[in-house]
């Protein structure tokens, strides 16, 4: 079950986690601890989207304390580095992928950290777990996340019984 969303007095950022190499669940659990998640979605097993042929992913979404765009990027890259992520093939298999999806109404057009994430509205593996932790979520520029999910192909996404809180 998803952890409850923090109250409105605690602004948060939305980060999407994915792993399809090694002990996927252990890598996601380590990322939850490293990132200081205040809310954690259920875990979903998902078919890869784009890139070369590869194994299925485990995906989740976490809410973390809000921070400036660059600080969120540094935290995401640090978590990936701790998981020994190698960037050899675009959209290829990875030990851990951490994407900054949104941070309230923050908009960033910095080429190194676009917020909101430019493809989040197209990714059921992001939007479905996001609803677990924030049922009334809105993706700036795209609308309610529940409406986005209704328009997406969700066939390759399966909820697991695993928890990221240990």
Number of C-alpha atoms within 10 A of each C-alpha: 14 21 19 13 18 16 8 7 6 11 14 22 22 27 26 23 27 29 26 24 18 12 10 18 20 14 25 28 15 17 26 24 14 15 19 13 20 19 22 26 26 24 26 23 19 21 17 20 15 10 11 12 10 16 15 19 25 26 29 30 34 30 27 22 17 17 15 11 21 14 11 23 19 12 18 22 17 17 23 22 14 14 20 13 18 13 10 9 10 9 14 17 24 23 21 30 24 24 21 22 24 27 26 17 13 15 16 17 10 10 7 10 19 18 22 23 19 12 9 21 23 14 15 22 30 25 25 26 24 28 20 23 24 23 14 11 18 19 21 18 11 12 12 17 24 18 14 19 19 11 12 15 11 14 9 14 19 15 15 11 9 11 17 22 17 8
